[in-house]
Amino acid sequence: MTLMASGPPMTRGDLDGFFGLMVDNLLQFLVILALCTGLCGLPVAFVLGRIFPGAAISLIVGNLYYAWLARRLSRERGVPMTALPYGINTVSLFAFVLFVMAPTYAELAADPAVGAEQASRVAWQVGLVACLLSGLVETLGGVFAGWVRKVTPRAALLSTLAGIAVGFISMEFILRSFDKPLVAMVPLAIVLLTYLSRVRWPFSMPGGLVAVVVGTALAWGLKWAGVAGAVDLGGESLLAGAGWHPPIPALADLASALSSPQVWGRLSIILPMGLINLLGALQCIESAEAEGDSYPERPCLVTNGVGSILAACFGSCFPTTIYIGHPGWKRMGAGWAYSAANGVFFALIAVFGLIGPIARIVPVEAAMAILVWIAIVITSQAFTATPKRHASAVVLGLLPGLAAWGWLLIELSTGGARISGALKDGGSLPELVSSIAATTMPYIGGLLTLKAGFLFSATFLAAIAVFLAERKFGHAALWSLGAAGFTIVGLMHSYTITPAAVREEIRPGFAWPMALGYLGFAAVAITAKYIATPLAGNDREEGTHADNS
């Protein structure tokens, strides 16, 4: 079917696609507002006036580019194409807040010489650098992305993401759902019904939109019925924060943070997240090609990276990327216009400060079911998109992320966001760790070791397990040697316990026992190559190589 230049720019499929992508991105904004104010000490006005306009810059640039690219290729090829969905990277959002910005704020806020206000600003500045570096990795990644993806088993990449999804996305919001069941459970049911039962709602309304509308109506109905806590306006009017908020360059703040030890001590989080974003974008491009829409890799990767760099330069700490789910938009009939409309919509509501009012009108509990579903999809994909023999490797790759989540729970249990409760009682974090080791968890050192650089260690452990399952013992030994190298230079398992926080810090030689442990892995794998014999009747059922297809 030839795409006619005189055809309508916005079709019914584009309208459906716009609402679906809009709800997804809007939820990211609501989560950013909640996490930045709750965990990083940033004022609401600062998030509305500095972070959101910067994020809008990246969204409009990326969405307009992908809309233009889809329209151009449609005309060249004579067939309608669906623009690649694009928005704020959910996994990076959580990783940067929880492992980069919030620890920076907690550590500095505990220092009386710094104070909470300055600590929150430094946390924001460090987040800017994290976003910038992630964007640079993705921009330059077109050169080596194919090679990295070729040598890294899919199970290693997907299980790393799944570890974050299980602990830091699904558990956070499923617990909040059960804490606020009157508002949250019905939207959760709607989302599960929509995507598990694969049903269509009247007027083809997206299931996420239905869940948000119904959840919001429930929350306000409960408020009007006098139920406490159903809607919390924080003592402000619904329109508080609305106004003119143009993007403001943040180059001076970026330059200031580039020399901060807070940045370079957290490279074990920032660099692997940039690499995961890069490889995830490649997988999304492949997914679109499988659906019949072939897009060039290099300009798409550069666009992703440039979007993140622009976000950082204008005050946003959150990288943008191609979203998973292109086949879904394709099958609902979306073309190129839905992407352009999404970019324009978020530019307008960010610049006019309307996200604050929307956040007060739409409670997080009404919308967080979508994030629970995203976490479910990320985790299940780690098992369904890899060979059955790699399932054990996926499970092994989940464990470092769960260790990081476990430490977060310990920090939160001390009585405040991060570890402030212990400090209020006059204690220090080293004393807290010693107390835990002496009473409830003698292996607390193992938890901290596994937590430090967990994105790298999850990838290495899962990759080693994949090659063991494939009986490629030489490959397993090489990955074990790589893990030993990353460990000895301080990119994995290296940390510092300060009076205020556990910092993931690059400390060469600190984790030498772990480096020797990985060398032991390599020795076992090499020994098996020459003396181990496969069990009879236990031949592999699914291929003989690590499947990256």
N, C-alpha and C positions, 0 to 999 in steps of 0.2 A: 504494500500500500504506500503510495507516494505521499509525502508530507506536503500539503499545499500551503504556500506562503500566505494565502488569504484566509486560512483556517483560523478558528478562534484561538487566542493565545492561552486562555484558561479553560480547560475542559473539565468535565465532571470528575475524571480521574485525578486531574491536578488539584481540584478542590479537596478531594479525599486525602491525597498525598500531603497537601499543605497542612491540614488539620493534624494528621498523624505526626509529621515532622515538627510542627509547631508545639504540640503538647510535649513531645520528647525534649526539645530544647528548652521549653519553658520550665520543665521540671529541673533541668540542670541549673537554671538560674535560681530557682527557689532553694535548691540544695546548697548552692554556693552561698546564698544569703544566710542560710541557717548555720552552716559550718564556719564561715568566716567570722560571723559575729559570736557564735557560741564557743569556738575552739581557739580562735586566733585573736580575739579581743578587738576586732575592727568595728568601728561604729557603723550603724546602718547607713548613715548619710555618706560615709566614705565608700562603702560598697556600691551604693547607688550612683555616686558622683564620679568615681574613678575607675572601679573595676568593670562595671557593666558597660559603660560606653566603649571601653577598650575591647571587651569581648564582642560587642556589636560590630566594631570595625572588622574583626576577623571573620565574623559570620557573613557580613554582607559581601566582602571581597570573595570569599570561598564560594558562597551560594551563587553569586552572579557569574563567577567563572564557570562553575559546573553547569549552570543553566545555559550559558553561551556555548559551551563545548557541546552539550547534547543537541542544541538547536543547529549548530554548524554541521555536526556529523550527520544529523538527520537529513539535512538538505543534501549533503554530499552523497550519502548512501541511498537516499530515497526511501528510507524506512523510519518510522517514529522511534526515537530512543528516549529512555528515561534517564534523567540527570542523576548522578550519584548523590545519595543523601549525605549531608554534611552538617557537622555541628560540634559542640564542645565534647571532648573526649571524657566519657563517664569514668573510666578506670583511672585516667591521669588526674581527674578532679579529686577523687578520693585519695590517691597516692600522694599527691602534692600537699593536700591539706593535712592529712594524718601523719605523714612521715617527713615532711619538709617544713611546712609553715607552723603547724601547731607545736612541734617540739621546740622550734626556735622561739616562739612566743613564751612557752612555759619556762624555758631556761632563763631567758632574759627578764621576764616579769618577776621572777623570784629574786632578782638582784636589786636591792633598794637603790643602787646608784643608777639604774636604768629606768625602772618604772614600767607600768603596764602600757601607757600610751606610746612610749618610744619602742617598747618591745613589739607591739602590734605593727608599728610601721616597718620595723626591721623584718618581721615575719613576712609582710607583704613584699618588701624589696627582694627577699630571698626567693619568694615565689615567682617574682618577675624573672629572675635569672634562671630558675628551673624551667619556666615556660620558654624562655629564649633558647636555652641549650637544647631543649627537646625539639624546638623548631629547626635549629641548625642541624641536628642529627637527621631529621627527616628531609631537610632540603638537600643535604649532601649525600643522603643515603641511597639515592638512585644508583650510585657507582658500585656499592658493595652489597646492596640489599638482596640481590638475587643469589649471591654466593652464600651469605649468611643463612638465607632461607633454605638453600640447598643442603647445607651441612647440618642444620639444626632440625631434629625431628619435630614434627608438628605437636606431638604430645608434650614436648618440653615447653613450647611456647604457650599452648592452650592451658596447660595445668598451672602455669605461673599466673595467668590471668584468673583462672578459676579460684586459686587460693585467695586472691583479693576479693573476688566476688562472694565467696562463701562467708568469709569473716567480716569484711568491712562494708559490704553492701547488703547482702541478704539478711544477715543476723541483726544488723543495726535496725533495719526497717521492719523486719518481721516481729522483732521484740516490741517496737513502737506500735505495730498494728495490734498486738495482743494487749498492750498497755492502754490503747484507746480504741477498743473494739466497736463502740457505738458509731464511730465515724469511719474507721479504717477497714473493717471486715467486709462490708458490702462492696466497696471499690475493689478490694482484693478478689472477691468472688467474681466480679464482673470481668476483671482482667484474666483470671484463670479460665473462666468460661469462654471468653473470646478467643484466646490463643490455644487452649488445650482442646476445646470442642470445635474450634474453627467455625464459628457461627457468624452471621452477618446481622447487624443491628438495623432497625428501620431507617430508611433514608441513607443507608450505607454509611452511617456515622462510625468513625473509628472507635474501637473498643476503649482505647486510652482516654479519648474525649468523653465517652459515656461515663467511665469510671470517675473522672475528675468532676464532671457536672453533678453526678449523683452524690458523690462524697461531699462536695461543697454544699449542696442543698441539705444534706443530712446535718452537716455541722451547723449551718445557720438555723435550721429548724430546731435543733437541740438548744442552741443559744437562746432563741426566742421562747423556748419552753422552760428556760431557767436552769438548764444543766450547766454547771460550772466547768470551765475549761474546754468547752466545745470549740470556741473561737476566741483567740487571745489577740486583741489589738494592741497590747502593750501600752495602753493609755493614750494612744495616738488616734487621730482621725483616719478614715479610710484613705484619704488622698494625701496624707503626709508623705513628703518626699517628691511629689510630683513637681515638675518644673524643668527648666532648661539645663541639661547636663551634657555639654559637648565633650567629645574626647579630648583629653589633655595629655600631651607627650610626657612620658615618664623616663626619659633618657638619663636625667641626672640621678634618679633613684637607681636605675639599672647600673650606672657606672659606680655608684657608691657601694652597691652590694657585691659587685664583681670581686672586690678585694676582701670580702667577709669570709672568715673561716667557717661560718655557718653554711655557706654554699659548698665549698670544696669538701667539707666533711660529710656531705650528703650526696656525693656523686654516685654512691652505690645504689641510690634510689633514682636519681635523675637520669643517668645514662641508660640503664636498662629500660626505663619507661619510654625514653625516646626511641630506642630500638624496637620495643614492642609496638609502639604506635606506627613505626615505619612498616614493620612486617604485617601488622593488622591491616594497614591500608592496602598493601599488596594483595592480601587475601580477599579484601572487599572488591578490588578490581577484577580478580579472578572470578569471584562469585558473579559479578555483573556480566563477564564474558560468557560464563556458562549459561546465563539467561538470554544470551543473544546480543548484548550490548558491549562491544569491545571498545575499551578506552586505552589511550597510550599511557604507559606507566610513569615515565619520567615527568611530564608536565603535571600530572596529578599529584605525584609525591612532592614536587616543588611547591605546588599550590598549597598543599597541607602545611608544609614547613613555613612558607611565607605567611600564611594566615596566623600561625602561632607566633612568629617573630613580630608581626604587626600587633598582635594582642599584647605581647610583653612591652613593646615600645609605647603603647598607649594605656598601660595600667592594668591589664588583665593577667592573672597568674595561670590561666588555664588553656592548654593547647586545644586546637581544633583538629578534626580529622574526618575522613570518609567514614560513614556509619555502616555497620553491618545491616543487612536487610534490603538491599537493592531489589532482589527478586520480589519482595512483598510490594514495593512501590510499583514495580513493573506490572505485576498481575492485577493491581487495582486500576491500571490505566493511566498512571501519572506520566507526564512528559517532561518538559523542561521548565514550565512556568511555575510549578509548585516550589521549586528550589529558589527561583528569583523572588517569589512572594515571601518565602520564609526569611530570606536575608533582609528584605525591606521592612518586614513586620518587626523584627528584633532591633533593627537600627532605630526605628521610630519609638518603640516603647522604652528602649534604653536611653535615648537622647532626651526624651520627655519625662524620664523618671517614673514610668508607670509600672515598673516591676515591683516596687515597694507596695503600692496599692493592690496589685494583683496578689502579692504574697499575703496581704492581710485579708483579702477576700477569699482566697483559695488556701485553706490550711494544708500543711505538708501531709497530714494524715489522709487527706482526700486524694493525694496524687502519688504517694510513695509506693503504692502497689505496682506501678509501672517499673520502678527501680528493682523491686523484688523480682519481677518477671525478667528484667534484663539480667540480673544475677543468676537466675535459674537457667536462662538460655546460655550464658557464658560458661557456666559449670557443666551443663549437660553436653554442650558442644565439645568440651574436652574429652568426653567419652564417646560420643556418637561420630565425631569427625576424624577419629583415629582408629587404627586396626584394633580388633578385640584383644589381641595379645599385648597391647600397650596400656591396657586399663590399669594394671598395677603400677606402671610408671607414672600415669596421671595421678594416682593416689599419692605416690611418693612426692610428686611435685606440689601437691596441695599442702604438705605438712609445714614447710617454712612459713607460708602465709598464715596458717593457723597459729603458729608460734608467735608471730608478730601481733596477731589479734589477741592472743592470750596475755601478752605483756601489756597491751593497751588496757585490757580489763583490770589488770593489777594496778596500773597507774590511776585509772578512774576510781577504783575502789578506795583510794586513800582519802577521798573526801572532796575532790574538786576536779575541774577540767585539768587533766594530766595529774600532777603530783602535788598540787598546792596544799591539799589537806595535811599531808605529812609535814610540810614546812611550817604550817600555822601552829602545829603542836611543838615546834622547836626541833624537830628531827631533820635528818638529811637523807637523801636518797641512798647513799652507801649504807647508812644504818638500817634503812628499810629493807634493802636487799639482804643484808646480813641477818636481819630478823626473820625474813621469809625462809632463808636457807636453813636457819637453825630450828624452825618450827614446822612449817607446812610444806615446804618444797625444797628439799636439799639439792635438787638438780636445777635450781634457778639459773645457774651459770650456763647450763645447756640451753635453756630457753632464750637467754640473751644472745648466746652465740648463734643460734639458729635464726633468731630475729634479724640480726645485723646483716644487711645485704641480702635479704631473703629473696629478692627478685632474681639475683644472680644464682644463689644456691639452689633455688627451685628449678631453674633451667638446667643447671649442671646435673643435679640428682636425677631428674626425669630423663634427661638425655642418656646418662649412664645406664639407667634401667632399661630404656628402649633398646640400646645396643646389646645389653645382656640378654634381653628377651629374644633378640634376633640372632644371638650367638655370634655377633660381630665383636669378638673380644678385643681385637686391636683398636677398634673405634672406641669401645668403652674405656680402654686404657688411656687413649689420647684425651678423652673428655675428663678423665680423672686427673691427668696431668695438668690440664687447663684449669680445673678447679683448684688444684694445689697452687698454681701460679697466681690466680686471682686472690687466693687466701693469703699468701705470703706477702703480696704487695699491699694488702689491706682493703681490697674491694669487697671481701666477704668475711663475715664472722669477726669483724673488728669494731670495737666500741670503746667508749669512755664513760664511766659513771661519775658525773659531777654532782655537787650538792643538790642540783635542781632537775637533772634529766639524765637519761641514758642517751648519749649521742652516738650515732653511727659515724665513726670517724676513720679516715684512712690512716692506719697506723702500721706501716710495714713491719713485719715480724711479730706483731702482737699475737696472732692466732697460729703460731708455728705448730702447736700440737695438732690442730685441724689440718694444716698443710701436710703434716706427716701422715695423718689419717687418710687423706686422699691419695698420697703416694702408695699407701697400703692397698687402697682400692685398685690402683694401677697394677701393682705387683700381683694381686689376686687374678685380675683379668688376663694378664700376660701368661701367668702360670696355667690358667684354664685353657688358654689357646693351644697349649702343647700337651696337657695331660688329661683334660676332662673329656669324657665321652658322652654324647647325647643318649638319654634313656630310650630304650626300645619302645616303640609305640607312642612316642611323645613328639612326633614330628609336627612342625608348625603348620597350622591350618590356614594361615593368611599371609602368603608371600614370604619372601626371604630378605626383605630390606626395610629400612625405616621409611615409612610412607609419608611423603610430604605433599602428595598430590591433593 
